[in-house]
Amino acid sequence: MPARPRDAATLILLRDSGGIDGGMQVLLLQRHARSAFLPGAHVFPGGVVEGVDYAPDMAALCRGLDHDQAHRIISDVSPPEKSLGFFVAAIREVFEESGILLAYGRRPLGEKESVRLQRYRAQVHADPSAFASVLRDEGLKLVTDTLSYFAHWITPEVLPIRFDARFFLAPAPAGQAAFPDGRETVDASWITPRDALLEHRSGRMKLAPPTFHSLTELADVRSVDEAIAVARGRVIETRHG
């Protein structure tokens, strides 16, 4: 009997490179070689949706998105309140895996605040319910109003570990650097979709089908604003791969 896919969320972080050649970059993390799922592959940050991600009080920690609004965006989910969990899990997993926290604070979360918040990563990784406590203690709200629903992928039945994953796009916060956690992820790099695809074709970078197809669809996009506009105009269809 095929394994039942677990609900998951993936976040494609975007930034405008600002270099001579311009172009938009995405954040790719390399998974640990001993990972049970996609060992050594380069992936977008993401992971399983936990019950705490859509607890009744979680909406109060989100900016511009409540349970009903989330369900209008992701309507094929039961129970309906789980829809918000995909948005929250995407942001939580980015923090766990890369150290970048997409949140509004009393002031912008720049380099100094980002470094200080790293102390919470291991705690949240060990206990996802700690994420809400961190947000409350630090006076933060998640930037759920900046996430754009981009894709829905279900991994193949032949795999022993399967995910029913929703993909989002979001602009990366300025002033925060990505640091792999050394457990799930061992490298973090900003790269244009075109260059990532070239690295994959050369054999220097391993990409799973959802990552490959997402990068292909973003390869001709020139800016973060353009990518967000493309996402907001998409009709989301469930894909398998």
N, C-alpha and C positions, 0 to 999 in steps of 0.2 A: 504494500500500500504506500503511495507517495506520501512524503512528509507534508504536514500542513504548513503552509507559509505563515510566518509571523508578521504582524503589522510592523512596518518600519518607515522611517523618514530619512531622506537624504537632502542635504543642502549644498547647492552649487554657489559658492561664494565668488563674487565678481569684483574686479577693480579695473579701472582704466590705467594702463601702464605708464602713461606720461613720458614715454621714451621718444627717441627720434622717430622711430617707425610707427609710434602710436599703437593702437589696438587694445583689445580687452584681454585680460588674463583671468584664469580661474585657479582656484586653490585645489591642488591634488595632494593627497597623502598616500604614502606607500605603506601598505600593511606589513606587519611583521611576517617573516618567513615561516614562523611556526603557527600562524593564525589558522584556525579551523576552517575559516571561510576566506577564499581568495588569497591565499598566502603569497606575499611578495607583489601583489597587484597594486596599481595606483588607482585610487578611488576618491570620490568626493566624501566628505565627512557624513556619517550617518549611522543609524542603529535602530534598535527595537523601540517601539512605543510602549511605555510602561503605564500602568494604571494611574500612577501619580501624575502623569503628564496631562491628564484630563480630569483631575479631581475637581469637585465643585468650586473650590476656592482658587483654582489656578487662573481663571479668567481675570481676576482682580490684579494679577501680576503680568497681564498682557496689555500692550497699548494698541487700541484701535481694533480689537478682535475679541468677541465673546463666543460662547458655545454655539449660539444660533447663527451668527455670521459665518463661523467656520464651517458649519454644516451646510450652509448654502453654497459654499465653495467646493467642499468635498461631501457630496450628498449620498454617495453609495456606501455609507459606513453605518454599522450598528454596534452598539447603541449610538444615537446621534451625537452625544457629547464627546465621543471618541475623536470626532473630526478635529477638535482643537488640539488634541494630543499629538497629532502629526506635526503641527506647527511648533509646539513646545519641544517635542522630542528632537526635531531637526536642530533647534538652537542649542539644546542641552548637549547633544552629541558633538556639535562643533566645538563647544567649550571643552568637553572631555578629551576629544581627540586632537585638537589643535591649540587650545588655550585661548581662542578668540571668543569673547563674550558679546553677543549682539543684544545690548540692553541700553535703555535710557537711564541715566543717573541724574544726580543733582547737577553734575557737570559732565561734559563728554568724557567717555572712557578712553583716555589716551594711554600713552606708553606707561606712565607711572602707575596709574590705576590698574592697568592690565597686568603688570608684573606683580602687584600686590595680590590680585585676585587669583593668581596661579596656585596659591596655597589651598584653594578649595577644590582643585581638580580631582585629586585622588579621593577626597571625601565624596564628591558627587558620583564618581565612577563606581565606588563601592556601594553607594546607597543613593539611587536616583531621587529618592524622596527628600534628600538634603538640598536639592537644587532650589526648591521653593523657600526653604529657610535661609539660604544664602541671599536670595533676591530680597527677601523681607529685611534681613539684617543690614544689607547694604543699601537699602532704599532704591532698588532697581526695578524697572519694568522691561519685559522682553519686547524687542522690536518686531513683534508679529505683524504690524501694519506694513512692514517693508518686504515681507515674503510673498513671492508670486508663485502660484501653483504651476508647475511646468510639465510633469509627466507622471505616469503610473506604470510601474513595471512589476511583474510577478516572475520570480525565477523558476526555471524548468522543473518539472516533476521528477526528473532523473536525479536531481541533486539531493543529498542527504540533509542539507541545511537550506531552507527556502525562506524567501521574504516576499511580502506583498508591500512594496515600497512606493511611497509618494515622493516625488522630486520637487524641490522648490529652488527658485533663484532669489538671491538677495545681494545687495551691494555690501562689500566688506567695510567695516568701520575703519576710519582713518586712525593711524597711530598705534594700531595693535599688530604685533607680529605673531606669526604662527610657529608654535613649537610642538613637535611630535611628542607623544607621551612616553615613548620608549617601550610600551607594552603592546598596545594595538597598532600604533603607528611608529615608524622609524625614520621617516623623512617627510618634509613638507616643502612644496615648491609652488611658486606662482608661474604660470606658463600660459601662452596663448593656446586656444583650442587647436589651431593649425599645427603648431609645434608639437603639441602632445600627440596628435595623430601621426605626425612624421616619426616621432620617437617610437610609437607603437608599431608602425609598419617596418621600422628598422630592427625591431626586436629588442630595443633597449628599454621599452616600457610596456608592461602587461596591463591591458585594459579589458574589463568585463564588457559584455555587449551593451548593457544600459549606459555605461560610461562612454563607450565608443560612440554610440548613437547620439547621446547628448552632446558630446563634443562636435560631432559632425554637424548637428543642427545649429550649433553656435559658431561654427568656423567662419562664416561670412559676416558675423555681427561685429560692428566696429566699436561699440561703446556699451557701457553698462545701461545707459538710458534706452538704447535701442534694444538690448536684450530683454529688459523689463517690458517694453512695449510689445515685443514679440510674444512673451509669455502671457500677457494679459489678453491677447487676442486669440489664444489657442483654444481649440476644442480638445479636451483631454480624452484620449482613448487608451484603454488598457492594453498593454503590450506584454509579450512573454519572451523572455530571453535571459 
